[in-house]
Amino acid sequence: MTKISESTVRRLSHYYRVLEEVAAEGQKMISSHLLAEREGITSAQVRKDLSYFGSFGRRGLGYNVEHLRTEIRAILGLDRRWKVALVGAGHIGAALLAYRGFGDQGFDVVAVFDSNPERIGQKLGDLVVQDIAKLPECEGVEMGVIATPVRAAQEVADMLVGAGVRGILNFAPRKLRVPEGVTLRNVDMTMEFESLSFVLSQTRARPRRRAGE
C-alpha cells in the first residue's frame, strides 16, 4: 500500500466523527461535498483520501453512511479492542482514565503505573495504581500513555518499549527517542497554548487602520 500521510489519517478520523453525527441524525447517505463542507476542505480532497483504501461511493448518490463508517472504522483499526497501559497517575493521568470515550472507541486502559509511593495502591476508577517496577510484567499491552513529569518520560518510554508496547502517546512536554517499529505521538498542551498565544498576540499587535486609509 502507498504510504499514507499522517494528515490523511487525521482527516479519516474527522470523517468518522462526521459520519457518527449524521448517522445519529438518521441520515442514510452523504455526499463528498457535505463531508468536505463539515471539515472545511474540498470534496476532491475527500475523494482522494478515500481512494487510497478503495471505492466506497456511487456516482450521483454519494456514500452510504453506515457502510462508510464501518469501512473507516476498520481502516483506523477500531474494529477490535486495544489494551492500553497508562504511566503516571497524577492529574493528567487521572483525567485521562476518567474519560469514558476511549473505551467506546475500543481503547481499554487495563493497567496504571506510578513511581510515587503515595499513589501506589490507590484506586483510580476500576484500576489500582501499580508500582512502575511491575511494568515489564504487564503482558499483552500494545499501547502506552506517558503522563509523567518530563524528567521521567524517556525512562518510561524505554520501559514501555521493553514491555513490547508498539505505540506510545506522550503527554510529557519533551522529545522522546523510540526504536524503529515503535510509533510515537506527542500531545504537548503547553505548546498548543503557546501557539494560540502567538496568534492572539499578533492580532492584538496589528495596528488598526484609520478611516479612509
KAVENVEN-V252014 format. One record per pair of residues at least 24 apart in sequence whose C-alpha atoms are under 10 Angstrom apart, sorted by the first residue. I is the first residue (numbers start at 1). J is the second residue. D is the distance in Angstrom with one decimal. If there is no record, write none. Layout:
# KAVENVEN-V252014
I:J:D  I:J:D
This chain:
# KAVENVEN-V252014
1:52:8.2  1:53:8.8  2:52:7.6  2:53:9.7  3:52:9.4  4:49:9.1  4:52:7.9  4:53:9.8  5:49:9.8  7:49:9.7  8:45:9.3  8:46:9.4  8:48:9.4  8:49:6.2  8:50:9.1  8:52:9.6  9:49:8.5  9:75:9.3  9:76:7.9  10:76:9.9  11:39:8.3  11:41:9.8  11:45:9.6  11:46:8.5  11:49:8.0  11:50:9.9  12:46:8.9  12:49:7.6  12:50:8.1  12:72:7.0  12:73:9.1  12:75:8.8  12:76:7.9  13:72:8.1  13:73:8.7  13:75:10.0  13:76:7.7  14:38:9.2  14:39:7.4  15:39:7.9  15:46:8.6  15:50:9.9  15:68:9.4  15:69:8.3  15:72:8.3  16:65:9.7  16:68:8.4  16:69:5.9  16:70:8.9  16:71:9.5  16:72:6.5  16:73:7.2  16:76:9.4  17:69:8.7  18:65:9.6  18:69:9.2  19:64:9.7  19:65:6.1  19:66:7.7  19:67:9.9  19:68:7.9  19:69:6.0  19:70:9.7  19:72:9.7  20:65:8.4  20:66:8.6  20:69:7.3  22:65:7.7  22:66:9.6  23:65:6.6  23:66:7.1  23:69:8.9  26:65:9.6  27:64:9.1  27:65:7.2  27:66:9.2  28:63:8.5  28:64:6.0  28:65:5.4  28:66:7.2  28:67:9.5  29:57:9.7  29:61:7.5  29:62:6.4  29:63:5.5  29:64:4.6  29:65:5.2  29:66:8.4  29:67:9.6  29:68:9.6  30:57:9.3  30:61:8.0  30:62:5.5  30:63:5.2  30:64:6.6  30:65:6.2  30:66:10.0  30:68:9.5  31:57:8.5  31:58:9.5  31:59:9.6  31:60:8.6  31:61:7.1  31:62:4.3  31:63:6.0  31:64:8.9  31:65:9.3  32:57:8.8  32:61:9.8  32:62:6.5  32:63:7.6  33:62:8.9  34:62:9.6  35:63:9.8  73:105:9.3  77:105:9.8  77:106:9.0  78:104:9.8  78:105:6.4  78:106:6.0  78:107:8.5  79:105:8.7  79:106:7.6  80:105:9.0  80:106:6.4  80:107:8.9  81:105:8.3  81:106:4.6  81:107:6.0  81:108:6.9  82:106:6.0  82:107:4.9  82:108:5.9  82:109:8.4  82:110:9.5  82:140:9.4  82:141:7.8  82:142:6.8  82:143:7.3  83:107:6.3  83:108:5.1  83:109:6.0  83:110:6.2  83:111:8.8  83:139:9.5  83:140:7.0  83:141:4.9  83:142:5.8  83:143:6.4  83:144:8.6  83:165:9.8  84:108:5.7  84:109:4.5  84:110:5.9  84:111:7.1  84:112:8.9  84:140:9.0  84:141:5.6  84:142:6.3  84:143:4.7  84:144:5.5  84:145:7.3  84:165:8.9  84:167:9.4  84:168:9.4  85:109:5.7  85:110:6.0  85:111:4.9  85:112:5.8  85:113:7.8  85:135:8.7  85:138:8.3  85:140:9.9  85:141:6.5  85:142:8.1  85:143:6.4  85:144:4.8  85:145:6.2  85:146:8.8  85:160:8.7  85:165:8.9  85:168:9.5  86:110:8.2  86:111:6.3  86:112:4.6  86:113:6.3  86:114:8.8  86:129:9.6  86:135:10.0  86:143:8.7  86:144:5.9  86:145:4.7  86:146:6.4  86:147:7.4  86:148:9.6  86:160:10.0  86:168:9.9  86:169:9.5  87:111:8.4  87:112:5.7  87:113:4.7  87:114:5.9  87:115:9.0  87:129:9.3  87:130:9.4  87:131:9.8  87:132:7.6  87:135:8.8  87:144:7.4  87:145:6.0  87:146:5.2  87:147:5.9  87:148:6.7  87:153:9.3  87:156:7.6  87:157:9.5  87:160:9.1  87:170:9.9  88:112:7.2  88:113:6.0  88:114:5.0  88:115:7.9  88:116:9.0  88:119:9.5  88:129:9.1  88:132:9.0  88:145:8.3  88:146:6.5  88:147:4.8  88:148:4.8  88:149:8.2  88:152:9.8  88:153:9.7  88:156:9.5  88:171:10.0  89:113:6.7  89:114:5.9  89:115:9.0  89:116:8.8  89:119:7.1  89:120:8.8  89:122:9.4  89:123:9.9  89:124:8.1  89:129:7.2  89:130:9.6  89:146:9.8  89:147:7.4  89:148:7.9  90:114:8.5  90:116:9.4  90:119:8.4  90:147:7.5  90:148:7.6  90:149:9.3  91:147:8.7  91:148:9.8  92:146:9.7  92:147:6.2  92:148:8.5  92:171:8.4  92:172:10.0  93:124:9.5  93:145:8.6  93:146:8.2  93:147:5.5  93:148:8.1  93:171:9.3  94:124:6.9  94:125:8.6  94:147:9.3  95:124:9.8  96:145:9.4  96:147:9.1  97:124:7.5  97:125:7.3  97:126:9.5  97:127:9.3  98:124:8.1  98:125:6.8  98:126:9.8  107:143:8.9  108:141:9.7  108:143:9.7  109:141:9.2  109:143:9.1  109:144:9.0  109:145:9.3  110:138:9.3  110:140:9.8  110:141:8.1  111:135:8.9  111:138:7.9  111:141:8.9  111:144:9.7  112:144:9.8  112:145:9.4  113:146:9.9  114:147:9.6  114:148:8.3  115:148:9.5  115:152:9.7  132:156:8.7  132:159:9.1  133:159:9.2  135:159:7.2  135:160:7.5  135:162:9.3  135:163:7.1  136:160:7.6  136:161:9.4  136:162:7.0  136:163:4.9  136:164:8.6  137:163:7.4  138:163:7.0  138:164:9.2  138:165:9.9  139:163:7.4  139:164:8.1  139:165:9.4  140:164:8.0  140:165:8.4  141:165:6.1  141:166:8.7  141:167:9.7  142:166:5.5  142:167:6.5  142:168:8.8  143:167:4.7  143:168:5.7  143:169:7.7  143:182:9.8  143:183:9.4  143:184:9.9  144:168:4.8  144:169:6.3  144:170:8.3  144:184:9.6  145:169:4.8  145:170:5.9  145:171:7.5  145:172:9.8  145:184:10.0  145:185:9.7  145:186:10.0  146:170:4.8  146:171:5.8  146:172:6.7  146:186:9.5  146:187:9.9  147:171:5.2  147:172:6.0  147:173:9.6  148:172:6.1  148:173:9.6  149:173:8.5  149:174:9.7  150:174:6.5  150:175:9.5  154:178:8.8  157:184:9.5
